[in-house]
Amino acid sequence: MNGTPSFKVAMSIDFLTAYDRIPKNVRRRVTDFINKFRANPELPGINLEPIQQAMDRNMYSVRIDQDYRGVVHRPAGENVYLLLWVDKHDDAYGWATRKRCAVNAFTGSLQIYNVEETSLPVEPPEKAGPPESGFRPEEISAALFSSISREQLLRMGVPDESVDWVRGLSNIEELEADHDRLPQESFEALQFIAAGMSIDEVIRELFEDEGIGPADDTSFGRALGNPGTLQQFMILDAENEKELQDMLNAPLEKWRVFLHRSQRKLVERNFNGPVRVLGGAGTGKTVVAMHRARWLAKTAFPDAMDRILVTTFTVNLAEDIRNNLRDICDAETMRRIEVVHIDKWVKDFLNSRGYDFDVLYGKELEECWERAIALSRTDLPFDVNFYLEEWE
């Protein structure tokens, strides 16, 4: 026998959101519980109590203290335990009663979403003549997502019981007001479509790594490795010990662990050459760069002599990246990642090889160009600023 546990424990991003809201003295008890639970969720002292009112029959509660309860999902027939929520007793139970946690057969990812007490269709109103204003029913615009087929919605992870509701939405406000009825991946996909992206483009960008039809294996254990799942869940194993403790110390710093599936593709892909990542401010390019450096150091180039170079165009950004990398890397990994302003790296590189050069800026750089033009002995049609700007 080996020492590999026969169970898997994971924690959702929603759990961290709830954890951040509870009092600090309760957080300490939650942290103690998590450490015990992930070591062995089957210990006799951990009493999983089924939540009878829950529509998802695999919802359980665990006791944190006299007032607080955690919500755990344990799928039938599997040794998988998912920490979903923590709150005061009644609030925790209320949260659990309206949630479903399931593996989507099309995307293969774990999903959490609100379920309605009934799935009975709503009877349409009787047809009526045009109102006195002269407005006619045929003038009503089509529903927001009526052009999307059932198969396409399923492909985007929309639960089967929610397809008709989605196709009946009139506007984006209705979608956003009731977004908890959808898994995060489906809500995000529909937002992109509402913003003007084509259906095929959304499916290609967000779900290209998944299959094109229902998966053969819809077990929770397999789903924990899905890119969509890792956008919402953190696996609590020995490899993620540092990440867990860091997240519990700073639960709002979710970028440290939870990557969007589009980010994870860039971070973990083996490219054949240079790659350019485009995006406006705030789209997560720096987060991708940091996780890419960490992944390269730990996975692609793990030898003690290997080095990863991260360069920036500004000194302050280099310092920020260096500090943030320390938050997500262990000491040995961090030792092999060099983060440096590009000009400093060039200067140090040249100096180390006997070239006593420096990097010049501003007026000194202009003077260099003036001397270069003067030495060229050629009548040039433009002033020095033109050539300086072209060179830059």
C-alpha positions as CSV (number, residue, x, y, z in Angstrom):
1,M,0.0,0.0,0.0
2,N,1.1,3.6,-0.7
3,G,0.3,6.7,1.2
4,T,-2.0,8.2,-1.4
5,P,-5.4,9.1,0.2
6,S,-8.4,7.2,-1.2
7,F,-10.5,10.4,-1.1
8,K,-10.4,13.8,-2.7
9,V,-11.2,17.1,-1.0
10,A,-11.8,20.4,-2.8
11,M,-12.9,23.9,-1.8
12,S,-15.0,26.2,-3.9
13,I,-14.4,29.9,-4.6
14,D,-17.8,30.6,-3.0
15,F,-16.5,29.1,0.2
16,L,-13.7,31.6,0.3
17,T,-16.2,34.4,-0.3
18,A,-18.3,33.3,2.6
19,Y,-15.2,32.7,4.7
20,D,-14.1,36.3,4.2
21,R,-17.4,37.6,5.6
22,I,-17.4,35.7,8.9
23,P,-15.8,37.1,12.2
24,K,-12.1,36.5,12.6
25,N,-12.5,34.4,15.7
26,V,-14.8,32.1,13.7
27,R,-12.3,32.0,10.9
28,R,-9.7,30.4,13.2
29,R,-12.2,27.6,14.0
30,V,-13.0,27.2,10.3
31,T,-9.3,27.0,9.4
32,D,-8.8,24.3,12.1
33,F,-11.7,22.4,10.7
34,I,-10.4,22.6,7.1
35,N,-7.0,21.3,8.1
36,K,-8.6,18.4,9.9
37,F,-11.1,17.7,7.2
38,R,-8.6,17.7,4.3
39,A,-6.4,15.3,6.2
40,N,-9.2,12.8,6.5
41,P,-12.9,13.8,5.9
42,E,-13.9,10.3,7.2
43,L,-12.7,10.7,10.8
44,P,-15.4,9.7,13.3
45,G,-15.4,13.2,14.8
46,I,-16.5,14.8,11.6
47,N,-20.2,14.3,11.5
48,L,-21.7,14.8,8.1
49,E,-25.4,15.5,8.6
50,P,-27.7,15.3,5.6
51,I,-29.6,18.5,4.9
52,Q,-33.1,17.2,4.6
53,Q,-34.6,20.3,3.0
54,A,-32.0,20.5,0.2
55,M,-33.2,19.7,-3.3
56,D,-29.7,18.2,-3.9
57,R,-29.7,15.1,-1.8
58,N,-25.9,15.1,-1.6
59,M,-25.8,18.2,0.5
60,Y,-24.5,17.8,4.1
61,S,-23.7,20.1,7.0
62,V,-20.7,20.0,9.3
63,R,-20.4,21.7,12.7
64,I,-17.9,24.5,13.0
65,D,-19.1,25.7,16.5
66,Q,-22.4,26.3,18.2
67,D,-23.5,28.9,15.7
68,Y,-21.7,28.2,12.5
69,R,-22.0,25.4,10.0
70,G,-20.2,24.4,6.8
71,V,-21.9,23.0,3.7
72,V,-20.3,20.0,2.1
73,H,-21.3,18.1,-1.0
74,R,-20.5,14.4,-1.1
75,P,-21.6,12.7,-4.3
76,A,-23.1,9.3,-3.9
77,G,-20.8,6.4,-4.6
78,E,-17.6,8.5,-4.6
79,N,-15.0,9.5,-2.0
80,V,-15.1,13.1,-3.0
81,Y,-15.8,15.9,-0.6
82,L,-16.5,19.5,-1.7
83,L,-16.5,22.4,0.7
84,L,-19.1,24.8,-0.7
85,W,-20.2,27.3,1.9
86,V,-19.8,28.4,5.6
87,D,-22.3,30.6,7.5
88,K,-24.5,30.9,10.5
89,H,-26.6,27.8,11.0
90,D,-29.9,29.0,9.4
91,D,-28.1,30.9,6.7
92,A,-25.9,28.0,5.8
93,Y,-29.0,25.7,5.6
94,G,-30.8,28.3,3.5
95,W,-28.0,28.5,1.1
96,A,-27.8,24.7,0.7
97,T,-31.5,24.2,0.2
98,R,-31.5,26.2,-3.1
99,K,-28.3,24.9,-4.6
100,R,-27.3,22.1,-6.9
101,C,-23.8,20.8,-7.4
102,A,-23.4,18.6,-10.5
103,V,-21.0,17.5,-13.2
104,N,-22.1,18.9,-16.6
105,A,-22.2,16.2,-19.1
106,F,-21.2,18.5,-22.0
107,T,-18.4,20.7,-20.5
108,G,-17.3,18.0,-18.0
109,S,-16.9,20.7,-15.2
110,L,-18.3,20.9,-11.7
111,Q,-21.2,23.4,-11.5
112,I,-23.0,25.1,-8.7
113,Y,-26.3,26.9,-9.4
114,N,-29.7,27.7,-7.9
115,V,-32.5,25.3,-8.5
116,E,-36.2,26.2,-8.6
117,E,-38.7,24.3,-6.5
118,T,-40.7,23.4,-9.6
119,S,-39.8,23.0,-13.2
120,L,-43.4,23.1,-14.5
121,P,-43.8,25.2,-17.6
122,V,-45.5,28.6,-17.3
123,E,-48.7,28.8,-19.2
124,P,-48.6,31.6,-21.8
125,P,-51.3,34.2,-21.6
126,E,-54.2,34.1,-23.9
127,K,-53.8,35.9,-27.2
128,A,-55.3,39.4,-27.2
129,G,-55.9,42.0,-29.9
130,P,-53.7,45.1,-30.3
131,P,-53.9,47.6,-27.4
132,E,-55.6,50.9,-27.9
133,S,-52.2,52.6,-28.5
134,G,-51.9,50.7,-31.8
135,F,-48.9,48.6,-30.6
136,R,-49.1,45.1,-32.2
137,P,-47.7,41.9,-30.7
138,E,-45.6,41.2,-33.8
139,E,-43.6,44.3,-33.0
140,I,-42.2,42.8,-29.9
141,S,-38.5,42.0,-30.4
142,A,-37.4,38.4,-30.2
143,A,-36.1,37.0,-26.9
144,L,-32.5,37.8,-26.2
145,F,-31.2,34.2,-26.8
146,S,-34.1,32.7,-28.9
147,S,-31.7,32.2,-31.9
148,I,-29.5,29.9,-29.8
149,S,-30.5,26.2,-30.2
150,R,-31.0,23.9,-27.2
151,E,-27.9,21.9,-28.3
152,Q,-25.8,25.1,-28.4
153,L,-26.9,26.1,-24.9
154,L,-26.2,22.6,-23.6
155,R,-22.7,22.9,-25.2
156,M,-22.2,26.1,-23.2
157,G,-22.9,24.2,-20.0
158,V,-26.5,25.5,-19.5
159,P,-28.3,22.9,-17.3
160,D,-31.0,21.1,-19.2
161,E,-33.7,22.3,-16.8
162,S,-32.6,26.0,-17.4
163,V,-32.6,25.9,-21.2
164,D,-36.2,27.1,-21.7
165,W,-35.8,29.8,-19.1
166,V,-32.7,31.1,-20.9
167,R,-34.3,31.1,-24.3
168,G,-37.2,33.1,-22.9
169,L,-35.1,36.0,-21.4
170,S,-35.9,39.3,-23.0
171,N,-32.9,41.3,-22.1
172,I,-29.5,41.3,-20.3
173,E,-31.0,42.8,-17.2
174,E,-33.2,39.7,-16.7
175,L,-30.1,37.5,-17.1
176,E,-28.0,39.4,-14.6
177,A,-30.8,39.8,-12.0
178,D,-31.2,36.0,-11.8
179,H,-27.7,34.9,-12.7
180,D,-27.5,32.4,-9.8
181,R,-29.8,30.1,-11.7
182,L,-26.8,29.4,-14.0
183,P,-23.3,28.0,-13.5
184,Q,-20.6,30.7,-13.8
185,E,-19.3,29.3,-17.1
186,S,-22.8,29.5,-18.7
187,F,-23.5,32.9,-17.4
188,E,-20.2,34.2,-18.7
189,A,-20.8,32.7,-22.1
190,L,-24.3,34.3,-22.4
191,Q,-22.8,37.6,-21.4
192,F,-20.4,37.5,-24.2
193,I,-23.1,36.6,-26.7
194,A,-25.3,39.5,-25.4
195,A,-22.3,41.8,-25.9
196,G,-22.0,40.8,-29.6
197,M,-19.8,37.7,-29.8
198,S,-21.0,35.0,-32.1
199,I,-22.2,31.7,-30.7
200,D,-19.4,29.7,-32.5
201,E,-16.8,32.2,-31.3
202,V,-17.9,31.8,-27.7
203,I,-18.0,28.0,-27.8
204,R,-14.5,28.0,-29.5
205,E,-12.9,30.4,-27.0
206,L,-14.4,29.0,-23.8
207,F,-15.2,25.4,-24.4
208,E,-12.8,24.2,-27.2
209,D,-10.9,21.9,-24.8
210,E,-14.0,19.9,-23.9
211,G,-15.8,17.3,-26.1
212,I,-18.5,18.1,-28.5
213,G,-21.1,15.9,-26.9
214,P,-22.1,14.2,-23.6
215,A,-19.1,12.8,-21.8
216,D,-18.8,9.1,-21.0
217,D,-17.3,9.8,-17.6
218,T,-19.3,12.3,-15.5
219,S,-17.7,11.4,-12.2
220,F,-16.9,14.1,-9.7
221,G,-13.4,12.8,-9.3
222,R,-12.6,13.2,-13.0
223,A,-14.3,16.6,-13.1
224,L,-11.9,18.0,-10.5
225,G,-9.2,18.1,-13.2
226,N,-11.4,20.0,-15.7
227,P,-10.2,23.5,-16.7
228,G,-13.7,24.8,-16.0
229,T,-13.7,23.2,-12.5
230,L,-10.3,24.7,-11.6
231,Q,-11.8,28.1,-12.4
232,Q,-14.1,27.6,-9.4
233,F,-12.5,24.9,-7.2
234,M,-9.2,24.4,-5.4
235,I,-8.0,20.9,-4.7
236,L,-6.8,20.5,-1.1
237,D,-3.9,18.1,-1.4
238,A,-0.3,18.2,-0.1
239,E,0.9,19.9,-3.3
240,N,-1.3,22.9,-2.6
241,E,-0.5,23.3,1.1
242,K,1.1,26.7,0.6
243,E,-1.7,28.0,-1.7
244,L,-4.3,26.9,0.8
245,Q,-2.8,28.7,3.8
246,D,-2.2,31.8,1.7
247,M,-5.8,31.8,0.5
248,L,-7.1,31.5,4.1
249,N,-4.9,34.4,5.1
250,A,-6.1,36.5,2.2
251,P,-9.4,35.1,0.9
252,L,-10.0,37.9,-1.5
253,E,-6.7,37.4,-3.4
254,K,-8.3,34.8,-5.6
255,W,-6.0,35.4,-8.5
256,R,-3.4,33.4,-6.6
257,V,-5.2,30.1,-7.2
258,F,-8.3,30.5,-9.4
259,L,-7.5,31.1,-13.1
260,H,-10.0,31.6,-15.8
261,R,-9.9,28.7,-18.3
262,S,-8.7,31.1,-21.0
263,Q,-5.8,32.1,-18.7
264,R,-5.0,28.5,-17.7
265,K,-4.7,27.6,-21.4
266,L,-2.0,30.2,-21.8
267,V,-0.2,29.3,-18.5
268,E,0.0,25.5,-19.0
269,R,0.3,25.1,-22.8
270,N,3.5,23.9,-24.4
271,F,4.1,26.4,-27.2
272,N,6.5,25.8,-30.2
273,G,7.8,29.4,-30.1
274,P,7.3,32.9,-28.9
275,V,3.7,33.9,-28.0
276,R,2.2,37.3,-27.8
277,V,-0.7,37.8,-25.4
278,L,-2.9,40.8,-26.1
279,G,-5.5,42.5,-24.0
280,G,-6.5,45.8,-22.5
281,A,-5.7,47.1,-19.0
282,G,-7.2,44.9,-16.3
283,T,-7.7,41.8,-18.5
284,G,-5.3,39.6,-16.5
285,K,-2.1,39.6,-18.6
286,T,0.2,40.2,-15.6
287,V,-1.5,37.4,-13.7
288,V,-1.0,35.1,-16.6
289,A,2.7,36.1,-16.8
290,M,3.2,35.3,-13.1
291,H,1.5,32.0,-13.2
292,R,3.3,31.1,-16.4
293,A,6.7,31.8,-14.8
294,R,5.7,29.6,-11.8
295,W,4.5,26.8,-14.1
296,L,7.6,26.9,-16.2
297,A,9.8,26.7,-13.1
298,K,7.9,23.9,-11.4
299,T,6.8,21.8,-14.5
300,A,8.7,22.6,-17.7
301,F,12.1,23.5,-16.2
302,P,12.3,22.0,-12.7
303,D,16.0,21.3,-12.6
304,A,17.9,23.1,-9.8
305,M,20.1,24.8,-12.5
306,D,17.2,26.0,-14.7
307,R,16.3,29.7,-14.6
308,I,13.2,31.6,-15.7
309,L,13.6,35.3,-16.7
310,V,10.7,37.7,-16.3
311,T,11.3,41.2,-17.7
312,T,9.3,44.4,-17.6
313,F,9.5,47.9,-19.1
314,T,9.1,49.7,-15.7
315,V,11.0,49.4,-12.5
316,N,7.8,49.5,-10.3
317,L,6.1,46.7,-12.2
318,A,9.1,44.5,-11.8
319,E,9.0,45.1,-8.0
320,D,5.2,44.4,-7.9
321,I,5.6,41.2,-9.9
322,R,8.5,40.0,-7.7
323,N,6.5,40.6,-4.5
324,N,3.4,38.8,-5.9
325,L,5.4,35.9,-7.1
326,R,6.7,35.4,-3.6
327,D,3.0,34.9,-2.6
328,I,2.5,32.0,-5.0
329,C,5.9,30.4,-5.1
330,D,7.8,28.4,-2.6
331,A,11.3,29.5,-1.8
332,E,13.1,27.0,-4.1
333,T,10.9,28.0,-7.1
334,M,11.3,31.7,-6.4
335,R,15.1,31.3,-6.3
336,R,15.1,30.2,-9.9
337,I,12.9,33.0,-11.2
338,E,14.6,36.3,-11.9
339,V,12.3,39.4,-12.2
340,V,14.1,42.5,-13.6
341,H,13.5,45.7,-15.5
342,I,14.7,45.0,-19.0
343,D,17.1,48.0,-19.1
344,K,18.8,46.8,-15.9
345,W,19.1,43.3,-17.3
346,V,20.7,44.6,-20.5
347,K,23.2,46.8,-18.6
348,D,24.1,44.0,-16.2
349,F,24.5,41.5,-19.1
350,L,26.9,43.8,-21.0
351,N,28.9,44.8,-17.9
352,S,29.3,41.1,-16.9
353,R,31.0,40.5,-20.3
354,G,33.4,43.4,-20.1
355,Y,31.4,46.1,-21.9
356,D,31.3,49.2,-19.8
357,F,28.0,50.6,-21.2
358,D,25.0,52.2,-19.6
359,V,21.4,52.8,-20.7
360,L,20.7,56.4,-21.4
361,Y,17.4,58.3,-21.2
362,G,16.0,61.7,-22.0
363,K,18.4,64.5,-22.8
364,E,21.5,62.2,-22.8
365,L,19.8,60.0,-25.4
366,E,19.0,63.0,-27.6
367,E,22.6,64.1,-27.4
368,C,23.7,60.6,-28.6
369,W,21.4,60.9,-31.6
370,E,22.7,64.4,-32.4
371,R,26.3,63.1,-32.4
372,A,25.3,60.1,-34.5
373,I,23.6,62.3,-37.1
374,A,26.6,64.7,-37.1
375,L,29.0,61.8,-37.6
376,S,26.9,60.4,-40.5
377,R,28.2,63.1,-42.9
378,T,24.9,62.8,-44.7
379,D,22.3,65.5,-45.4
380,L,19.2,64.0,-43.6
381,P,15.8,65.5,-44.4
382,F,14.4,65.3,-40.9
383,D,15.3,66.6,-37.4
384,V,16.7,64.4,-34.7
385,N,13.4,63.8,-33.0
386,F,12.0,62.0,-36.1
387,Y,14.8,59.4,-36.0
388,L,14.6,59.0,-32.3
389,E,10.9,58.3,-32.4
390,E,11.4,55.8,-35.3
391,W,14.1,54.0,-33.4
392,E,12.0,53.8,-30.3
